[in-house]
Amino acid sequence: MNAFSILIVEDDETLGQQISKLLQAKGFITELCYDGEQGLLTALKKSFDLVLLDVMLPRMDGLKVLNLLRQERQTPVMMLTALGAEEDRIKGLSIGADDYLPKPFNFTEMSLRVDALLRRSNQINNQENPLQLQNGKLKLNRLEQSVHYQDQLIELSPIQFRMLWMLVENQGEVLSKSYLSLVALGKAFSRYDRSLDMHLSRIRKKLISAGMQTESLRTIHGKGYSYR
């Protein structure tokens, strides 16, 4: 199988080269651009499996690059955002970003997120019906917004369905509260807001009532949630 190709659009040359070398060491083919305009032209001219796109870029910011790219291509995009830049993350997700990584980031986390995003994208490209997920006795249908466990229908709200879909799709990985808040609730996470915990508790209770093991849906203290 051909190696995945990744475009890195990052104006910090040192950071960009570090990311490029790390990904190359894992067997990826990389190309590096240092401004938004060059990054957009490169993303449109060539075929990439993933774009790592910084938000703060010269000549054209990352959000504008993403907006223009989405008019022509559906290449998976992971946004690199400043820590605490919640508005950028929300806007990026709303116009088509597939994931985001706040700076400064751990290179191990970045590598895991890249692997997960490429895996999801590759599965979608190869599945006959990417609108369905199945894990053992648990079945989710995104088109019908339905969840079944052991053929028993589980009634979930749209928010709860999105949360469960993300957790099952990323089985074994810990999804942060800030990420789930943006994707499932459409708003920035606040540590004083207990709505995510409330939704997860309700999802867990409904699935356990249907026969799922208690430890399948876990709260990882200080980190987020995980489905195993």
N, C-alpha and C positions, 0 to 999 in steps of 0.2 A: 504494500500500500504506500502511496506517495506521502511524503512528510507534509504536515500541515504548514501553511504559510501565514505569517502574522505580520501585519503592518503596525509599526509603533510610531505614533505622532506625539512627540514630546520635545518641548523647546529647551529643556535642561539637558545639554549634551551629555554630561556625565551620567545622569540618571538613565537617559535613553540608551546609552551604550551598555550600562550595567544590565538593564532589562534584556537588551538584545543578546548579550553574551550568555546570560542565564538561560534564555529560551533556546539558543543555539546548542548549548550544552545538553539540553533535553531532546535534541533532535529536530527542533523546529527550524524552518527557513524564515528569516526575518528581513524586513526592510525598514529603514529608519528615516523619518522626516522630522524637520525641526520647526515648521510653521504650518498653520492651518490650511493655507491655500495650496501649498505643495502636497500636504497630506490628502486633501480632497481630490486633487488631480490624479495622484497616484492610486488612490482607492478606486477611482472610476476607470482608470486606464487598465489596471491589472485585476486579477482575480485573487482574493485573499480569503482565508478561512476565518480570520478574526482580525479586528482592528482594536488596538489599545489606543484610546484617544484622550489626551489631556484636555481639560476645559479651558485653562488659561493659556492661549496660544497667540503669537504675533500674527498679523496680517488677516487672520480670520479665527474667531474663537471656536472652541470645540463644539459648542451647542449649534452654531450656525453650520459648521462642517457636517454634523450629524443630520441636521434638518435637510440639507441639500443632498447628502448621500442617500437618505431614505427615499428621496424622490426617484432614484434610479436603481439602487441596490438594497438587498436585505441582508447584507453581510453582518454577522454578529459583531456587536460593538460593546466593549467594556470601557466605561468612562473612568478617567483618573481625576478625582476631585480633591480640592483642599479640605482638610479636616473641618467639619462643622458647616460646610457649604451645602446646607440642606436644600435650599432653593434650586441650586444647580442640579442636584441629584433628582429632585422631583421633576424638573423640567426635562432633564435628559431622559428619564424613564417614560415621560408622557409623549415624547416625540420619537421614541423608538430605541433607546438604549436597552441592551439586554442585561447589563450588570454594571455595577460601579465599584470602585475601590478607592477609599479615602487615603490621602497622603498625610503623613508619611506612612508607608505600609511595609509589612513584613514580606520579604521576597518568597518565603515559603507559602504564605497565604495567597500571594499573587499567583504563584505557580499552581496551587490547588484550584483556584477560581478559574484560571485559564483552562486547565484540564476539564473541569466540570462544564464550562460553557461550550467547549469544543465537543465534549461527549454528548451534551443535550442537542446541539446543533446537528451533529452527525446522526443521532438517533432519529431526529425529526426528518432529515433528508432521506433516510432509508426506510422509515416505517410507512406501511400502506395507510395507516390511520393514526396520525400523530395526535389526534384529539382524545386519545384514550391512554390511561395508565393502569397497569395492573401489577400488584405486588402481593403474591400469595392469594389470600382470600379477599383482599381489598381491591376494588375496581372503581376507577374514576372516569367519568365521561365529561369532557369539557364542553362539548356541544350541547348536551342535555343538562349540564350542571348537576349531574347525579353522582351519588356515592353509594356503593353496595359493599357490604361485608358479609361473607357467607351467604350471598344472594339476598340479604336483607337490606332494604332501602334505608339509608341514613339521611334524615332531613337536615341539611346545613344551609345557612344563609350564604349569599354570594361571597361575603368577606371570608367566612369560614371555609368555603370551598376553595378560594384562592390560596388561603394559608395552607390547607392540607395538600393541595396540588403541588405547591412549591416545596413542601417538606418531603413528600413522597418522591417527587422528581429528583430531589437532591438527597436521596436516602444515604444515611451514614454521615452526612456533613452537618455541621452546626451552622444554622442560619441566624445571623444576629437580629436583635429586635429592631435595630434601625433599618435594616434591609427589608424585613418583613413588613414593617410599618409603611414604608414607601410603596412596596409592591402590592400589599393586600389592602391597606387602609388609605393609601394615596396621600399620606401626610408625614411630616417629619416626626420622629420618635421623641417623646418626652419621658423622662424617667418617672414623672409623677402621673403619667397616663397609664392606667391599668387595663385599658381595653384589649390589648394583645393577650395579656394573661387571661382575661375573661373569656375571650374567644377560644383560646387554646384549651382552657378548662372544659368548656362546653363541647368542643370537638372530642376531647378525650373521653368524657363521660358517655357520649353517644356511641362511640366506637367500642368502649369497654362493655356497655350494655348489650352490644351486638355480639360480643364474644372475643374481642381483640385483647391481647395481653396488655397489662397495665404499663409495662416498661417499653412498649413499642413507640410511644409518643412521649418524648422526654424534654424536661426543662433543664438546661445546663446552666447552673447558677453563674451569673456574671457574664454569660456569653450569648445565650439565646435558646433556640429550640432545635430538636433533631428527631427525625423519624428513623428507626432502626428495625 
